[in-house]
Amino acid sequence: MYKQSIEEKIQQRILQIIYHSYLYYELNTSKVSDYTWSRWARELVELRDKYPEEFNKVRFHEHFVDFDGSTGFHLTKLATDKMK
């Protein structure tokens, strides 16, 4: 069975939060519940704080340095810029 590294888990949560924030704020739809998004956000904050070295190695980490998990609204521009 494959076990994710800490970096892979952090990267997964960052990408999930960016993607689902874009769906919610830009397309006015969602594929996951608010509860699930909030759980992912809390987990990302915990991982960032517990594993700062690994966190700093993943893509888009700089957009989550001050992320507190309360909203992903500021991430929609990141998502649209990266899609171009």
C-alpha positions in Angstrom: 0.0 0.0 0.0 1.3 3.5 -0.9 1.8 5.9 1.9 2.0 9.6 1.2 5.0 11.7 2.4 4.3 14.8 4.4 5.2 16.9 1.4 2.8 15.0 -0.8 0.0 15.5 1.7 0.7 19.2 2.1 0.7 19.6 -1.7 -2.5 17.6 -2.0 -4.3 19.8 0.5 -3.0 23.0 -1.1 -4.2 21.9 -4.6 -7.6 20.8 -3.2 -8.1 24.1 -1.4 -7.2 26.1 -4.5 -9.4 24.1 -6.8 -12.5 23.9 -4.5 -12.1 27.6 -3.7 -12.2 28.4 -7.4 -15.3 26.3 -7.9 -17.1 27.9 -4.9 -16.2 31.6 -5.4 -15.9 31.8 -9.2 -18.3 29.2 -10.5 -20.8 29.3 -7.7 -20.8 25.5 -7.3 -19.1 23.0 -5.0 -18.1 19.4 -5.2 -17.4 19.0 -1.4 -19.3 20.1 1.6 -18.2 23.2 3.6 -17.4 20.8 6.4 -14.9 18.9 4.2 -13.3 22.0 2.9 -12.9 23.3 6.5 -11.4 20.0 7.6 -8.9 20.2 4.8 -8.0 23.8 5.6 -7.5 23.0 9.3 -5.3 20.0 8.4 -3.2 22.2 6.1 -2.7 24.8 8.8 -1.6 22.0 11.2 0.7 20.5 8.7 2.2 23.9 7.8 2.9 24.6 11.5 4.2 21.2 12.3 6.4 20.7 9.2 7.6 24.1 8.1 10.6 22.7 6.2 8.4 20.4 4.1 5.8 23.0 3.7 8.3 25.4 2.1 9.2 22.9 -0.5 5.8 22.5 -2.1 4.3 24.4 -5.0 2.2 27.5 -4.1 3.2 27.4 -0.5 3.9 31.1 -0.5 0.2 31.8 -0.9 -0.6 29.9 2.3 2.0 31.4 4.7 -0.7 33.4 6.5 -3.6 31.1 5.6 -5.8 30.5 8.6 -8.4 28.3 7.0 -11.3 30.7 7.3 -11.6 31.4 3.6 -10.2 30.6 0.2 -11.5 33.7 -1.5 -8.1 35.2 -2.0 -7.0 32.0 -3.8 -9.4 32.3 -6.8 -7.0 34.7 -8.6 -4.2 32.3 -8.1 -6.3 29.5 -9.7 -7.4 31.6 -12.7 -3.8 32.9 -13.2 -2.4 29.4 -13.2 -5.0 28.2 -15.7 -3.9 30.6 -18.4 
